[in-house]
Amino acid sequence: MKLLLAIVTAVLTLSGCANTSPQSAEEVAANQVMNRAMWNRPASSFEGTLVIIRASQFTGIVCTYSILVDGNEVALLDNGQKVTLNLIEGQHVISVQMGKDGCGHSYAEQRVQVVPGRQEKLHIEVGTFDGLTIKPYH
């Protein structure tokens, strides 16, 4: 019985730390995007591209995460999805909020410096010890 418990704990812990790459994540559907003017199109000469990837993991699997740019909701991400946005040059606050669908309430944010012609990537996941995070993707 102890062995079974140890195996289940190990599987849940490892699945909570799953890493999703920008290539393997699925782009959100149009009905999940609130601001389509900045979504999934070529950037203009004064914009940079930001890809926000939600890890595919067991923890929070049924919860939808709201993505906000400078306090304005722009998209909803499900498990293993990404959203590709074009933002005007300058510093922006990117936030992720969980809690619209009865999943409890968690919030995290990351400041991003957008440079025209450059692409930045952020990764969202729920860690065992640090909870909901949004960090640069490496």
OpenMM code with the backbone's topology and positions (N, CA, C; nanometers):
from openmm import Vec3, app, unit

residues = "MET LYS LEU LEU LEU ALA ILE VAL THR ALA VAL LEU THR LEU SER GLY CYS ALA ASN THR SER PRO GLN SER ALA GLU GLU VAL ALA ALA ASN GLN VAL MET ASN ARG ALA MET TRP ASN ARG PRO ALA SER SER PHE GLU GLY THR LEU VAL ILE ILE ARG ALA SER GLN PHE THR GLY ILE VAL CYS THR TYR SER ILE LEU VAL ASP GLY ASN GLU VAL ALA LEU LEU ASP ASN GLY GLN LYS VAL THR LEU ASN LEU ILE GLU GLY GLN HIS VAL ILE SER VAL GLN MET GLY LYS ASP GLY CYS GLY HIS SER TYR ALA GLU GLN ARG VAL GLN VAL VAL PRO GLY ARG GLN GLU LYS LEU HIS ILE GLU VAL GLY THR PHE ASP GLY LEU THR ILE LYS PRO TYR HIS".split()
positions = [
    Vec3(0.0819, -0.1193, 0.0000),
    Vec3(0.0000, 0.0000, 0.0000),
    Vec3(0.0868, 0.1265, 0.0000),
    Vec3(0.1958, 0.1233, 0.0784),
    Vec3(0.2855, 0.2398, 0.0835),
    Vec3(0.3513, 0.2627, -0.0522),
    Vec3(0.3844, 0.1534, -0.1202),
    Vec3(0.4455, 0.1648, -0.2524),
    Vec3(0.3495, 0.2296, -0.3515),
    Vec3(0.2239, 0.1869, -0.3486),
    Vec3(0.1227, 0.2447, -0.4372),
    Vec3(0.1054, 0.3935, -0.4102),
    Vec3(0.1003, 0.4312, -0.2839),
    Vec3(0.0877, 0.5714, -0.2467),
    Vec3(0.2078, 0.6522, -0.2955),
    Vec3(0.3268, 0.5953, -0.2832),
    Vec3(0.4473, 0.6635, -0.3299),
    Vec3(0.4457, 0.6825, -0.4812),
    Vec3(0.4003, 0.5818, -0.5549),
    Vec3(0.3935, 0.5911, -0.7010),
    Vec3(0.2928, 0.6966, -0.7434),
    Vec3(0.1743, 0.6967, -0.6830),
    Vec3(0.0709, 0.7962, -0.7154),
    Vec3(0.1211, 0.9358, -0.6846),
    Vec3(0.1853, 0.9544, -0.5708),
    Vec3(0.2391, 1.0862, -0.5341),
    Vec3(0.3439, 1.1319, -0.6351),
    Vec3(0.4323, 1.0417, -0.6755),
    Vec3(0.5360, 1.0769, -0.7731),
    Vec3(0.4755, 1.1165, -0.9066),
    Vec3(0.3771, 1.0437, -0.9541),
    Vec3(0.3115, 1.0745, -1.0815),
    Vec3(0.2434, 1.2100, -1.0748),
    Vec3(0.1708, 1.2372, -0.9674),
    Vec3(0.1021, 1.3658, -0.9546),
    Vec3(0.2005, 1.4808, -0.9435),
    Vec3(0.3094, 1.4604, -0.8731),
    Vec3(0.4098, 1.5652, -0.8604),
    Vec3(0.4737, 1.5954, -0.9946),
    Vec3(0.5130, 1.4918, -1.0671),
    Vec3(0.5760, 1.5129, -1.1983),
    Vec3(0.4796, 1.5721, -1.2990),
    Vec3(0.3540, 1.5304, -1.2968),
    Vec3(0.2580, 1.5857, -1.3922),
    Vec3(0.2249, 1.7297, -1.3592),
    Vec3(0.2434, 1.7713, -1.2359),
    Vec3(0.2220, 1.9102, -1.1974),
    Vec3(0.3307, 2.0007, -1.2487),
    Vec3(0.4434, 1.9461, -1.2892),
    Vec3(0.5566, 2.0251, -1.3345),
    Vec3(0.5800, 2.0095, -1.4843),
    Vec3(0.4786, 1.9709, -1.5568),
    Vec3(0.4938, 1.9473, -1.6999),
    Vec3(0.5379, 2.0741, -1.7705),
    Vec3(0.6204, 2.0583, -1.8719),
    Vec3(0.6692, 2.1710, -1.9483),
    Vec3(0.6095, 2.1630, -2.0887),
    Vec3(0.5493, 2.2702, -2.1337),
    Vec3(0.4887, 2.2751, -2.2656),
    Vec3(0.5680, 2.3742, -2.3497),
    Vec3(0.6130, 2.3304, -2.4653),
    Vec3(0.6909, 2.4185, -2.5522),
    Vec3(0.5978, 2.5018, -2.6391),
    Vec3(0.6468, 2.6137, -2.6912),
    Vec3(0.5650, 2.6936, -2.7832),
    Vec3(0.5222, 2.6139, -2.9062),
    Vec3(0.6059, 2.5181, -2.9495),
    Vec3(0.5723, 2.4389, -3.0675),
    Vec3(0.4629, 2.3368, -3.0386),
    Vec3(0.4595, 2.2824, -2.9174),
    Vec3(0.3601, 2.1792, -2.8868),
    Vec3(0.2286, 2.2365, -2.8350),
    Vec3(0.2280, 2.3608, -2.7894),
    Vec3(0.1047, 2.4223, -2.7396),
    Vec3(0.0129, 2.4568, -2.8568),
    Vec3(-0.1154, 2.4443, -2.8339),
    Vec3(-0.2164, 2.4738, -2.9359),
    Vec3(-0.2607, 2.6199, -2.9224),
    Vec3(-0.2640, 2.6931, -3.0343),
    Vec3(-0.3104, 2.8332, -3.0320),
    Vec3(-0.4577, 2.8365, -2.9919),
    Vec3(-0.4943, 2.9358, -2.9111),
    Vec3(-0.6330, 2.9482, -2.8662),
    Vec3(-0.7264, 2.9655, -2.9853),
    Vec3(-0.8516, 2.9296, -2.9644),
    Vec3(-0.9549, 2.9488, -3.0665),
    Vec3(-1.0031, 3.0938, -3.0608),
    Vec3(-1.0584, 3.1406, -3.1709),
    Vec3(-1.1058, 3.2790, -3.1802),
    Vec3(-1.2064, 3.3138, -3.0705),
    Vec3(-1.2892, 3.2177, -3.0300),
    Vec3(-1.3903, 3.2487, -2.9273),
    Vec3(-1.3303, 3.2619, -2.7873),
    Vec3(-1.1999, 3.2387, -2.7720),
    Vec3(-1.1323, 3.2558, -2.6448),
    Vec3(-1.0568, 3.3888, -2.6369),
    Vec3(-1.0646, 3.4684, -2.7429),
    Vec3(-0.9894, 3.5940, -2.7512),
    Vec3(-1.0855, 3.7115, -2.7424),
    Vec3(-1.0591, 3.8025, -2.6488),
    Vec3(-1.1438, 3.9201, -2.6306),
    Vec3(-1.0957, 4.0385, -2.7145),
    Vec3(-0.9661, 4.0458, -2.7405),
    Vec3(-0.9100, 4.1561, -2.8183),
    Vec3(-0.8406, 4.0980, -2.9404),
    Vec3(-0.9155, 4.0824, -3.0467),
    Vec3(-0.8612, 4.0186, -3.1676),
    Vec3(-0.7710, 4.1111, -3.2481),
    Vec3(-0.7717, 4.2415, -3.2187),
    Vec3(-0.6870, 4.3352, -3.2924),
    Vec3(-0.5385, 4.3067, -3.2692),
    Vec3(-0.5035, 4.2491, -3.1534),
    Vec3(-0.3625, 4.2209, -3.1234),
    Vec3(-0.3284, 4.0728, -3.1340),
    Vec3(-0.4208, 3.9918, -3.1833),
    Vec3(-0.4046, 3.8470, -3.1772),
    Vec3(-0.3640, 3.7837, -3.3096),
    Vec3(-0.2630, 3.6987, -3.3047),
    Vec3(-0.2295, 3.6030, -3.4100),
    Vec3(-0.2243, 3.6623, -3.5516),
    Vec3(-0.1447, 3.7655, -3.5668),
    Vec3(-0.1248, 3.8286, -3.6973),
    Vec3(0.0185, 3.8800, -3.7040),
    Vec3(0.0674, 3.9159, -3.8210),
    Vec3(0.2023, 3.9724, -3.8287),
    Vec3(0.2100, 4.1047, -3.7533),
    Vec3(0.3196, 4.1268, -3.6855),
    Vec3(0.3389, 4.2505, -3.6101),
    Vec3(0.3701, 4.3661, -3.7050),
    Vec3(0.3245, 4.4857, -3.6679),
    Vec3(0.3590, 4.6059, -3.7454),
    Vec3(0.5016, 4.6480, -3.7082),
    Vec3(0.5512, 4.7534, -3.7708),
    Vec3(0.6892, 4.7973, -3.7476),
    Vec3(0.7110, 4.8559, -3.6081),
    Vec3(0.6052, 4.8896, -3.5357),
    Vec3(0.6196, 4.9445, -3.4003),
    Vec3(0.5686, 4.8476, -3.2932),
    Vec3(0.5593, 4.7194, -3.3287),
    Vec3(0.5123, 4.6182, -3.2352),
    Vec3(0.6131, 4.5040, -3.2205),
    Vec3(0.6023, 4.4375, -3.1081),
    Vec3(0.6754, 4.3137, -3.0850),
    Vec3(0.5736, 4.2039, -3.0595),
    Vec3(0.6165, 4.0798, -3.0667),
    Vec3(0.5263, 3.9660, -3.0478),
    Vec3(0.5507, 3.9032, -2.9115),
    Vec3(0.4422, 3.8693, -2.8456),
    Vec3(0.4478, 3.8021, -2.7165),
    Vec3(0.3679, 3.6726, -2.7261),
    Vec3(0.4331, 3.5612, -2.6945),
    Vec3(0.3670, 3.4312, -2.6929),
    Vec3(0.3542, 3.3898, -2.5466),
    Vec3(0.2313, 3.3650, -2.5035),
    Vec3(0.2052, 3.3234, -2.3653),
    Vec3(0.1594, 3.1784, -2.3700),
    Vec3(0.2353, 3.0906, -2.3047),
    Vec3(0.2115, 2.9470, -2.3099),
    Vec3(0.1642, 2.8985, -2.1728),
    Vec3(0.0552, 2.8241, -2.1710),
    Vec3(0.0096, 2.7607, -2.0469),
    Vec3(0.0555, 2.6154, -2.0486),
    Vec3(0.1258, 2.5768, -1.9433),
    Vec3(0.1743, 2.4394, -1.9327),
    Vec3(0.0583, 2.3409, -1.9358),
    Vec3(0.0836, 2.2275, -1.9962),
    Vec3(-0.0118, 2.1174, -1.9934),
    Vec3(0.0229, 2.0344, -1.8706),
    Vec3(-0.0584, 2.0487, -1.7668),
    Vec3(-0.0286, 1.9795, -1.6425),
    Vec3(-0.1566, 1.9380, -1.5712),
    Vec3(-0.1432, 1.8427, -1.4817),
    Vec3(-0.2579, 1.7892, -1.4089),
    Vec3(-0.3175, 1.8933, -1.3138),
    Vec3(-0.2317, 1.9672, -1.2438),
    Vec3(-0.2780, 2.0670, -1.1485),
    Vec3(-0.3547, 2.1765, -1.2219),
    Vec3(-0.4782, 2.1988, -1.1837),
    Vec3(-0.5609, 2.3028, -1.2456),
    Vec3(-0.6118, 2.2696, -1.3834),
    Vec3(-0.6138, 2.1430, -1.4193),
    Vec3(-0.6478, 2.1006, -1.5557),
    Vec3(-0.7851, 2.1502, -1.6021),
    Vec3(-0.8824, 2.1575, -1.5138),
    Vec3(-1.0178, 2.1969, -1.5547),
    Vec3(-1.0406, 2.3479, -1.5466),
    Vec3(-0.9431, 2.4218, -1.4981),
    Vec3(-0.9583, 2.5665, -1.4801),
    Vec3(-0.9166, 2.6430, -1.6054),
    Vec3(-0.9888, 2.7499, -1.6340),
    Vec3(-0.9534, 2.8401, -1.7425),
    Vec3(-0.8799, 2.9592, -1.6822),
    Vec3(-0.7709, 3.0013, -1.7452),
    Vec3(-0.6924, 3.1143, -1.6965),
    Vec3(-0.7207, 3.2360, -1.7836),
    Vec3(-0.7472, 3.3493, -1.7201),
    Vec3(-0.7646, 3.4755, -1.7908),
    Vec3(-0.6281, 3.5410, -1.8083),
    Vec3(-0.6012, 3.5881, -1.9291),
    Vec3(-0.4779, 3.6601, -1.9587),
    Vec3(-0.5131, 3.8073, -1.9725),
    Vec3(-0.4396, 3.8914, -1.8990),
    Vec3(-0.4619, 4.0350, -1.9028),
    Vec3(-0.3349, 4.1051, -1.9482),
    Vec3(-0.3514, 4.2080, -2.0287),
    Vec3(-0.2412, 4.2940, -2.0703),
    Vec3(-0.2733, 4.4327, -2.0192),
    Vec3(-0.1878, 4.4837, -1.9323),
    Vec3(-0.2071, 4.6154, -1.8709),
    Vec3(-0.3452, 4.6278, -1.8075),
    Vec3(-0.3914, 4.5200, -1.7432),
    Vec3(-0.5180, 4.5207, -1.6710),
    Vec3(-0.6417, 4.4906, -1.7536),
    Vec3(-0.6266, 4.4717, -1.8835),
    Vec3(-0.7403, 4.4428, -1.9715),
    Vec3(-0.7374, 4.2966, -2.0151),
    Vec3(-0.8479, 4.2265, -1.9931),
    Vec3(-0.8548, 4.0860, -2.0314),
    Vec3(-0.8501, 4.0733, -2.1833),
    Vec3(-0.7589, 3.9873, -2.2314),
    Vec3(-0.7432, 3.9711, -2.3761),
    Vec3(-0.7730, 3.8298, -2.4236),
    Vec3(-0.7586, 3.7289, -2.3364),
    Vec3(-0.7799, 3.5904, -2.3809),
    Vec3(-0.8020, 3.4981, -2.2618),
    Vec3(-0.8571, 3.3814, -2.2915),
    Vec3(-0.8746, 3.2737, -2.1942),
    Vec3(-0.7931, 3.1544, -2.2423),
    Vec3(-0.7115, 3.0985, -2.1536),
    Vec3(-0.6264, 2.9853, -2.1900),
    Vec3(-0.6689, 2.8600, -2.1152),
    Vec3(-0.6816, 2.7525, -2.1883),
    Vec3(-0.7039, 2.6213, -2.1292),
    Vec3(-0.5705, 2.5483, -2.1214),
    Vec3(-0.5718, 2.4340, -2.0592),
    Vec3(-0.4526, 2.3520, -2.0400),
    Vec3(-0.3820, 2.3256, -2.1730),
    Vec3(-0.2495, 2.3537, -2.1796),
    Vec3(-0.1701, 2.3240, -2.2988),
    Vec3(-0.1905, 2.4178, -2.4158),
    Vec3(-0.2512, 2.5350, -2.3936),
    Vec3(-0.2728, 2.6297, -2.5029),
    Vec3(-0.1757, 2.7473, -2.4947),
    Vec3(-0.1710, 2.8231, -2.6034),
    Vec3(-0.0917, 2.9457, -2.6083),
    Vec3(-0.1731, 3.0537, -2.6774),
    Vec3(-0.1336, 3.1783, -2.6542),
    Vec3(-0.1921, 3.2906, -2.7273),
    Vec3(-0.0762, 3.3756, -2.7784),
    Vec3(-0.0843, 3.4162, -2.9042),
    Vec3(0.0187, 3.4968, -2.9682),
    Vec3(-0.0367, 3.6374, -2.9867),
    Vec3(0.0291, 3.7346, -2.9226),
    Vec3(-0.0186, 3.8730, -2.9240),
    Vec3(0.0872, 3.9658, -2.9815),
    Vec3(0.0422, 4.0721, -3.0466),
    Vec3(0.1314, 4.1780, -3.0927),
    Vec3(0.1028, 4.3016, -3.0085),
    Vec3(0.2067, 4.3498, -2.9409),
    Vec3(0.1918, 4.4625, -2.8495),
    Vec3(0.2788, 4.5786, -2.8941),
    Vec3(0.2301, 4.6979, -2.8677),
    Vec3(0.3037, 4.8200, -2.8999),
    Vec3(0.4311, 4.8247, -2.8162),
    Vec3(0.5349, 4.8784, -2.8747),
    Vec3(0.6644, 4.8932, -2.8087),
    Vec3(0.6497, 4.9554, -2.6698),
    Vec3(0.7290, 4.9063, -2.5746),
    Vec3(0.7294, 4.9605, -2.4394),
    Vec3(0.7069, 4.8523, -2.3352),
    Vec3(0.6943, 4.8955, -2.2101),
    Vec3(0.6757, 4.8014, -2.1010),
    Vec3(0.5270, 4.7727, -2.0794),
    Vec3(0.4966, 4.6450, -2.0590),
    Vec3(0.3591, 4.6014, -2.0356),
    Vec3(0.3564, 4.5071, -1.9153),
    Vec3(0.2441, 4.5088, -1.8436),
    Vec3(0.2233, 4.4159, -1.7333),
    Vec3(0.1321, 4.3049, -1.7843),
    Vec3(0.1831, 4.1838, -1.7839),
    Vec3(0.1081, 4.0670, -1.8282),
    Vec3(0.0656, 3.9913, -1.7025),
    Vec3(-0.0639, 3.9664, -1.6892),
    Vec3(-0.1171, 3.8999, -1.5708),
    Vec3(-0.1929, 3.7754, -1.6105),
    Vec3(-0.1938, 3.6806, -1.5197),
    Vec3(-0.2754, 3.5604, -1.5357),
    Vec3(-0.3598, 3.5487, -1.4096),
    Vec3(-0.4885, 3.5214, -1.4300),
    Vec3(-0.5820, 3.5129, -1.3189),
    Vec3(-0.6632, 3.3849, -1.3310),
    Vec3(-0.6686, 3.3114, -1.2239),
    Vec3(-0.7496, 3.1908, -1.2179),
    Vec3(-0.8612, 3.2188, -1.1177),
    Vec3(-0.9827, 3.1764, -1.1485),
    Vec3(-1.0884, 3.1940, -1.0510),
    Vec3(-1.2239, 3.2291, -1.1076),
    Vec3(-1.2352, 3.2454, -1.2379),
    Vec3(-1.3641, 3.2789, -1.2978),
    Vec3(-1.4613, 3.1620, -1.3000),
    Vec3(-1.4079, 3.0401, -1.2967),
    Vec3(-1.4938, 2.9233, -1.3124),
    Vec3(-1.4960, 2.8351, -1.1876),
    Vec3(-1.4885, 2.8973, -1.0698),
    Vec3(-1.4996, 2.8238, -0.9447),
    Vec3(-1.3771, 2.7425, -0.9075),
    Vec3(-1.2608, 2.7772, -0.9592),
    Vec3(-1.1380, 2.7013, -0.9326),
    Vec3(-1.0544, 2.7627, -0.8212),
    Vec3(-1.1126, 2.8447, -0.7402),
    Vec3(-1.0323, 2.9153, -0.6417),
    Vec3(-0.9800, 3.0424, -0.7052),
    Vec3(-0.9002, 3.1186, -0.6322),
    Vec3(-0.8503, 3.2440, -0.6883),
    Vec3(-0.6989, 3.2501, -0.6752),
    Vec3(-0.6313, 3.2646, -0.7867),
    Vec3(-0.4867, 3.2841, -0.7899),
    Vec3(-0.4556, 3.3908, -0.8939),
    Vec3(-0.3447, 3.4610, -0.8720),
    Vec3(-0.3077, 3.5710, -0.9594),
    Vec3(-0.1556, 3.5782, -0.9652),
    Vec3(-0.1020, 3.6059, -1.0824),
    Vec3(0.0421, 3.6273, -1.0988),
    Vec3(0.0622, 3.7281, -1.2105),
    Vec3(0.1743, 3.8002, -1.2040),
    Vec3(0.2031, 3.8955, -1.3110),
    Vec3(0.3516, 3.9008, -1.3400),
    Vec3(0.3801, 3.9504, -1.4587),
    Vec3(0.5180, 3.9630, -1.5068),
    Vec3(0.5258, 4.0876, -1.5942),
    Vec3(0.6270, 4.1682, -1.5741),
    Vec3(0.6498, 4.2842, -1.6605),
    Vec3(0.7343, 4.2404, -1.7797),
    Vec3(0.6973, 4.2930, -1.8973),
    Vec3(0.7666, 4.2568, -2.0205),
    Vec3(0.8004, 4.3842, -2.0968),
    Vec3(0.9236, 4.3929, -2.1440),
    Vec3(0.9657, 4.5033, -2.2296),
    Vec3(0.9516, 4.4581, -2.3740),
    Vec3(0.8592, 4.5185, -2.4469),
    Vec3(0.8333, 4.4808, -2.5858),
    Vec3(0.9195, 4.5664, -2.6782),
    Vec3(0.9915, 4.4989, -2.7672),
    Vec3(1.0795, 4.5643, -2.8632),
    Vec3(1.0298, 4.5290, -3.0031),
    Vec3(1.0124, 4.6291, -3.0904),
    Vec3(0.9658, 4.5998, -3.2268),
    Vec3(1.0535, 4.4958, -3.2956),
    Vec3(0.9864, 4.4028, -3.3627),
    Vec3(1.0566, 4.2991, -3.4374),
    Vec3(1.1069, 4.1828, -3.3543),
    Vec3(1.0904, 4.1889, -3.2233),
    Vec3(1.1387, 4.0812, -3.1372),
    Vec3(1.0225, 4.0011, -3.0801),
    Vec3(1.0494, 3.8743, -3.0500),
    Vec3(0.9476, 3.7889, -2.9889),
    Vec3(0.9902, 3.7511, -2.8476),
    Vec3(0.8984, 3.7678, -2.7537),
    Vec3(0.9188, 3.7267, -2.6147),
    Vec3(0.8227, 3.6120, -2.5865),
    Vec3(0.8601, 3.5253, -2.4928),
    Vec3(0.7739, 3.4129, -2.4559),
    Vec3(0.7596, 3.4084, -2.3044),
    Vec3(0.6369, 3.3870, -2.2584),
    Vec3(0.6097, 3.3689, -2.1164),
    Vec3(0.5460, 3.2324, -2.0964),
    Vec3(0.5737, 3.1725, -1.9825),
    Vec3(0.5252, 3.0384, -1.9514),
    Vec3(0.4457, 3.0439, -1.8204),
    Vec3(0.3247, 2.9887, -1.8223),
    Vec3(0.2384, 2.9846, -1.7047),
    Vec3(0.2315, 2.8412, -1.6548),
    Vec3(0.2486, 2.8249, -1.5241),
    Vec3(0.2298, 2.6931, -1.4652),
    Vec3(0.1950, 2.7071, -1.3179),
    Vec3(0.1456, 2.5979, -1.2616),
    Vec3(0.1167, 2.5925, -1.1193),
    Vec3(0.2192, 2.4995, -1.0580),
    Vec3(0.3028, 2.5540, -0.9703),
    Vec3(0.4059, 2.4746, -0.9057),
    Vec3(0.3585, 2.4190, -0.7724),
    Vec3(0.4263, 2.3180, -0.7275),
    Vec3(0.3923, 2.2555, -0.6006),
    Vec3(0.4153, 2.3513, -0.4843),
    Vec3(0.5219, 2.4293, -0.4908),
    Vec3(0.5565, 2.5169, -0.3791),
    Vec3(0.5285, 2.6641, -0.4047),
    Vec3(0.5363, 2.7076, -0.5298),
    Vec3(0.5213, 2.8504, -0.5570),
    Vec3(0.3872, 2.8881, -0.6192),
    Vec3(0.2939, 2.7962, -0.6331),
    Vec3(0.1602, 2.8267, -0.6846),
    Vec3(0.1628, 2.8712, -0.8293),
    Vec3(0.0678, 2.9561, -0.8660),
    Vec3(0.0543, 3.0054, -1.0028),
    Vec3(0.1665, 3.1031, -1.0344),
    Vec3(0.2375, 3.0780, -1.1449),
    Vec3(0.3472, 3.1663, -1.1850),
    Vec3(0.3391, 3.1958, -1.3344),
    Vec3(0.3940, 3.3107, -1.3708),
    Vec3(0.4135, 3.3465, -1.5116),
    Vec3(0.5570, 3.4003, -1.5204),
    Vec3(0.6378, 3.3304, -1.6006),
    Vec3(0.7807, 3.3600, -1.6068),
    Vec3(0.8274, 3.3579, -1.7521),
    Vec3(0.9423, 3.4221, -1.7795),
    Vec3(1.0002, 3.4109, -1.9129),
    Vec3(1.0259, 3.2650, -1.9468),
    Vec3(0.9993, 3.2282, -2.0718),
    Vec3(1.0200, 3.0909, -2.1188),
    Vec3(1.1623, 3.0777, -2.1692),
    Vec3(1.2317, 2.9765, -2.1235),
    Vec3(1.3709, 2.9518, -2.1685),
    Vec3(1.3801, 2.8192, -2.2374),
] * unit.nanometer
topology = app.Topology()
chain = topology.addChain("A")
for resn in residues:
    res = topology.addResidue(resn, chain)
    for name in ("N", "CA", "C"):
        topology.addAtom(name, app.Element.getBySymbol(name[0]), res)
